[in-house]
Amino acid sequence: MSSVLLQQTINGIVFGSLYVLVALGLTLIYGVLVQINFAHADVVTIGAFAAYFFTFTLGGNYLASIAVALVVGAALGWLVNATIFAPLRERGSELLPLIATIGVSILLQNAMLLWFGPIPYPFDSPYSNEVIRLGGGTFITWQNLIIIIVSTLTIALLYAFMKFTFMGKALRAVAQDRETAGLMGINPSQLIMVTFVIASALAGMGGAMLGPILVLTPFAGTSVIVKAFAIVIIGGFGNVEGTIIAGLLVGLIESYATQLVNPGLIDIIVFTLLLLMLAFRPTGLIAEKREENV
Amino acid sequence: MSSQDHAALAGPTHRLSRGWWLLAAVVVIALLPFVFQDSYWRTNLIVCALNVMLAIGLNFILGFAGQLNLGHSAFYGIGAYVSTLLIIKLGLPFWAAFVVGIAAAGVAGMALSIFAVRLRGHYLAIASLGFAVIVHQVLVNWISMTQGPLGLYGIRPPPDIALPGLPVISFGNSANMFYLVAGFALLFYLLLDQLARSPIGETLTAIREDEVSASSLGIDCTAWKVFAFGVGSAVAGAAGAFYASFVGTLVPDAFIITESFTILAMVIVGGMGSLSGPVWGAILLTVLPEVLRGFGDLRFILYGAALTLVVLFMPGGMVQAAQTLRARIGRSTPATGSGR
């Protein structure tokens, strides 16, 4: 039994680190812009498709396809910011950009449906079948090890960027206090653009690694993004550390629920947790000074 | 929602008096089944009337009270499943089940609203989205009650009405079913219209524009937001009960979150915050894809494009476009004068 639990813990960390990659993008965007980007889901999906076509149609290396998806995601992020968020920023509305990105999401999903069709793509990573035995009956596939290593490295790099570079410090400054940051000579437009590019690059590479796990259809990103929303709220909107903890937590819950109860109940458990958090601790797991929207 | 978004909508929307509009609506509803005789377009007429109901309900929550509800599909589903299960499992008569279905959806809306009472804007959007996911998953997983994805079959239309001296009115007939649904849509429209024009409407608008100022004037913002949520989701519950009795089958996937987004598109494209806007939005976004049916899967691409473009370039929707157009025509021919 304990080896089963250990195995599920490993799986949970794998799921969780992918959720963290996707949710971090949402939380970064929220931090600087106080806006929600619904099209983030489709950046995940398009990242997965980019990796699929690079690996199987062009015959590229799967590891290289993660980098391809990262670039594709970054480009999409730039596009979504330039076409939707930047023009709507002067209008200063809280909800209009959110509604516009729901429109973008519907548009992208159905354009993909037209091109790629509704039948799931068989995304078999070449590393999924190679297993490392850990003893005690537990094992980890190379694919899952790649996911854990790449996610951890990415998150560490992001952390270093936020801590040590001027841009990263500016980003945190804006997230903490927009007006004062503006007084310190930080160019908000440029900063927002960089945030979108980073956030969407994370989502794109997340998609490349989620591809082999998900049922790859044009709607694949949606199931991830609703969980990412839950994670962002459980972790506290705009809070990077909280998002990482909450992402791993949701991954573990999902993994244990699959084993112990009924996979159908995962979403119910996660979203009940979300509603309870909202009711009793809306600032997230790690309390922050941010209270304005609560 | 910022005040600028709504400022554009404040102008007079009706040039004709409301009585004439009502008469025109009744005449059009009466004539439509004669214009569209085949069962395909009759079905579309009924779907259109259902969508109008859903859109005006969501508009009351979003456009008037300013609460971004992304879970409207959940209330639609609750109305459909509660009324149908009461008929199937307990043998309740349709109209009793209909009333309970409406009440259940309304109570669910109020419950979510009370739960999310401290939340505004984005938090409420995500909470309502989460609520819709939970409701859908419960419908899928509670197999002993809902049959899960297999669905419920053989749901009967509302019972015949036999008035003395008149032929029996059967709702198996699509024209009669359309009259029933459209009649209720009109009734709900008039009720919401009455509410919006009453001091309650002004109170809700005040909360939407500036909650802090509203509460400093002694308005109980919480209670009114709960009220708006209850009313809007009850209307969605009525649409759900009609949907089940009209389609005859119920599957959980009819109430996935995408359905919420579709209803949202109708409200935004028509013109959020005006009363008539969502009606036009619902009609346009129901009929246009059917007209374009030859183009395959363009239906939802159209929804997405319309939603995005309207928010970017015409946040007041069709109502704003009509006003702009009217103002331009009025300016070019000043002799006719405006109806102000």
Boltz contact constraints between the chains, C-beta under 6 A:
constraints:
  - contact:
      token1: [A, 36]
      token2: [B, 122]
      max_distance: 6.0
  - contact:
      token1: [A, 92]
      token2: [B, 2]
      max_distance: 6.0
  - contact:
      token1: [A, 93]
      token2: [B, 2]
      max_distance: 6.0
  - contact:
      token1: [A, 93]
      token2: [B, 5]
      max_distance: 6.0
  - contact:
      token1: [A, 94]
      token2: [B, 121]
      max_distance: 6.0
  - contact:
      token1: [A, 95]
      token2: [B, 1]
      max_distance: 6.0
  - contact:
      token1: [A, 95]
      token2: [B, 68]
      max_distance: 6.0
  - contact:
      token1: [A, 96]
      token2: [B, 311]
      max_distance: 6.0
  - contact:
      token1: [A, 99]
      token2: [B, 268]
      max_distance: 6.0
  - contact:
      token1: [A, 99]
      token2: [B, 311]
      max_distance: 6.0
  - contact:
      token1: [A, 100]
      token2: [B, 308]
      max_distance: 6.0
  - contact:
      token1: [A, 100]
      token2: [B, 311]
      max_distance: 6.0
  - contact:
      token1: [A, 102]
      token2: [B, 261]
      max_distance: 6.0
  - contact:
      token1: [A, 103]
      token2: [B, 304]
      max_distance: 6.0
  - contact:
      token1: [A, 103]
      token2: [B, 307]
      max_distance: 6.0
  - contact:
      token1: [A, 103]
      token2: [B, 308]
      max_distance: 6.0
  - contact:
      token1: [A, 104]
      token2: [B, 308]
      max_distance: 6.0
  - contact:
      token1: [A, 106]
      token2: [B, 300]
      max_distance: 6.0
  - contact:
      token1: [A, 106]
      token2: [B, 303]
      max_distance: 6.0
  - contact:
      token1: [A, 106]
      token2: [B, 304]
      max_distance: 6.0
  - contact:
      token1: [A, 107]
      token2: [B, 301]
      max_distance: 6.0
  - contact:
      token1: [A, 107]
      token2: [B, 304]
      max_distance: 6.0
  - contact:
      token1: [A, 107]
      token2: [B, 305]
      max_distance: 6.0
  - contact:
      token1: [A, 110]
      token2: [B, 300]
      max_distance: 6.0
  - contact:
      token1: [A, 110]
      token2: [B, 301]
      max_distance: 6.0
  - contact:
      token1: [A, 113]
      token2: [B, 297]
      max_distance: 6.0
  - contact:
      token1: [A, 114]
      token2: [B, 297]
      max_distance: 6.0
  - contact:
      token1: [A, 226]
      token2: [B, 133]
      max_distance: 6.0
  - contact:
      token1: [A, 229]
      token2: [B, 126]
      max_distance: 6.0
  - contact:
      token1: [A, 233]
      token2: [B, 126]
      max_distance: 6.0
  - contact:
      token1: [A, 264]
      token2: [B, 141]
      max_distance: 6.0
  - contact:
      token1: [A, 267]
      token2: [B, 133]
      max_distance: 6.0
  - contact:
      token1: [A, 267]
      token2: [B, 137]
      max_distance: 6.0
  - contact:
      token1: [A, 268]
      token2: [B, 134]
      max_distance: 6.0
  - contact:
      token1: [A, 268]
      token2: [B, 137]
      max_distance: 6.0
  - contact:
      token1: [A, 271]
      token2: [B, 130]
      max_distance: 6.0
  - contact:
      token1: [A, 271]
      token2: [B, 133]
      max_distance: 6.0
  - contact:
      token1: [A, 271]
      token2: [B, 134]
      max_distance: 6.0
  - contact:
      token1: [A, 274]
      token2: [B, 130]
      max_distance: 6.0
  - contact:
      token1: [A, 275]
      token2: [B, 130]
      max_distance: 6.0
  - contact:
      token1: [A, 278]
      token2: [B, 127]
      max_distance: 6.0
  - contact:
      token1: [A, 279]
      token2: [B, 115]
      max_distance: 6.0
  - contact:
      token1: [A, 293]
      token2: [B, 121]
      max_distance: 6.0
